[in-house]
Amino acid sequence: MTRNTIKFTVANNHLEQIIETYPGDYRNLMELLRHKMYLDYFGQCSGMGRCATCIIRITGLKGNSITKDRNEPATLSKFGYEASDIRLSCQILISSDLDGATFEILE
């Protein structure tokens, strides 16, 4: 059985890194970014969608991953983020929807 590779670009502090992974390798995008990019401060609420410490800007996301649900819309609004390209990485599952996308980690 072959696994489909997912490849995307992550920008952090003006540096870009290409990340390769597979569907389901991590619980969500936040976990992957913490592990692959050593982001200790990232995801203070452990993926509950409440703290906005894993906030990112996305271009090229597709499929069902575009939809904001659960706690995400309320949390983003609470912290003043209304743009559709701003997301909580803890609310995005690792799937082929991420292939080819670009993510910018926001401070």
C-alpha positions as CSV (number, residue, x, y, z in Angstrom):
1,M,0.0,0.0,0.0
2,T,1.4,3.4,-1.0
3,R,0.8,6.6,0.9
4,N,0.2,9.8,-0.9
5,T,2.8,12.4,0.0
6,I,1.5,15.9,1.1
7,K,4.0,18.7,0.4
8,F,3.5,22.3,1.4
9,T,5.5,25.5,2.3
10,V,5.7,27.1,5.7
11,A,7.1,30.6,6.2
12,N,8.3,31.6,9.7
13,N,10.3,34.8,10.4
14,H,10.9,35.3,6.7
15,L,12.3,31.8,6.2
16,E,10.5,29.3,4.1
17,Q,10.6,25.5,4.6
18,I,9.1,22.7,2.5
19,I,7.4,20.2,4.6
20,E,6.5,16.7,3.5
21,T,4.1,14.4,5.4
22,Y,1.3,11.9,4.8
23,P,-2.4,11.9,5.6
24,G,-2.9,11.1,9.3
25,D,0.8,11.3,10.3
26,Y,-0.1,14.0,12.9
27,R,-3.3,14.8,14.8
28,N,-3.5,18.2,13.1
29,L,-1.3,20.9,11.4
30,M,-0.4,22.5,14.8
31,E,1.2,19.2,16.0
32,L,3.1,18.8,12.8
33,L,4.4,22.4,12.9
34,R,5.5,22.1,16.5
35,H,7.4,18.9,15.8
36,K,9.0,19.8,12.4
37,M,9.8,23.4,13.2
38,Y,10.5,23.2,16.9
39,L,7.8,25.8,17.9
40,D,7.7,25.6,21.7
41,Y,5.3,28.5,22.1
42,F,2.9,27.2,19.5
43,G,-0.5,25.8,20.6
44,Q,-0.7,26.7,24.3
45,C,-4.2,25.2,24.6
46,S,-3.0,21.9,23.1
47,G,-5.3,22.0,20.1
48,M,-8.6,23.0,21.7
49,G,-9.0,26.0,19.4
50,R,-9.2,28.6,22.2
51,C,-5.9,30.4,22.6
52,A,-4.9,31.6,19.1
53,T,-1.2,30.8,19.7
54,C,-1.1,28.6,16.6
55,I,-2.5,31.2,14.2
56,I,-1.4,31.0,10.6
57,R,-2.2,32.7,7.2
58,I,-3.0,30.2,4.5
59,T,-3.0,30.3,0.7
60,G,-3.9,27.4,-1.5
61,L,-5.9,25.4,1.0
62,K,-8.7,23.3,-0.7
63,G,-11.4,20.8,0.0
64,N,-13.2,20.4,3.3
65,S,-10.3,22.0,5.1
66,I,-11.5,25.4,4.0
67,T,-14.4,25.3,6.4
68,K,-13.9,26.8,9.8
69,D,-15.9,25.0,12.5
70,R,-15.9,24.0,16.1
71,N,-14.3,26.8,18.3
72,E,-12.3,28.3,15.5
73,P,-14.7,31.2,14.3
74,A,-15.4,32.3,17.9
75,T,-11.7,32.3,18.9
76,L,-10.6,34.1,15.8
77,S,-13.2,36.8,16.3
78,K,-12.3,37.2,19.9
79,F,-8.7,37.9,19.0
80,G,-9.8,40.3,16.1
81,Y,-9.1,38.1,13.1
82,E,-11.8,38.2,10.5
83,A,-9.9,37.5,7.3
84,S,-10.8,34.2,5.6
85,D,-7.2,33.2,5.1
86,I,-6.4,33.4,8.8
87,R,-6.8,30.1,10.6
88,L,-5.9,28.2,13.8
89,S,-3.6,25.4,12.7
90,C,-4.9,23.1,15.5
91,Q,-8.3,23.0,13.6
92,I,-6.8,21.7,10.3
93,L,-6.4,18.0,9.8
94,I,-3.5,16.6,7.9
95,S,-5.0,15.6,4.5
96,S,-4.4,16.0,0.8
97,D,-6.3,19.4,1.1
98,L,-2.9,20.8,2.3
99,D,-0.9,19.7,-0.7
100,G,0.6,22.7,-2.5
101,A,-0.6,25.2,0.1
102,T,1.5,27.9,1.8
103,F,1.3,28.6,5.5
104,E,2.7,31.7,7.2
105,I,3.1,31.5,11.0
106,L,1.8,34.7,12.5
107,E,3.2,36.1,15.8
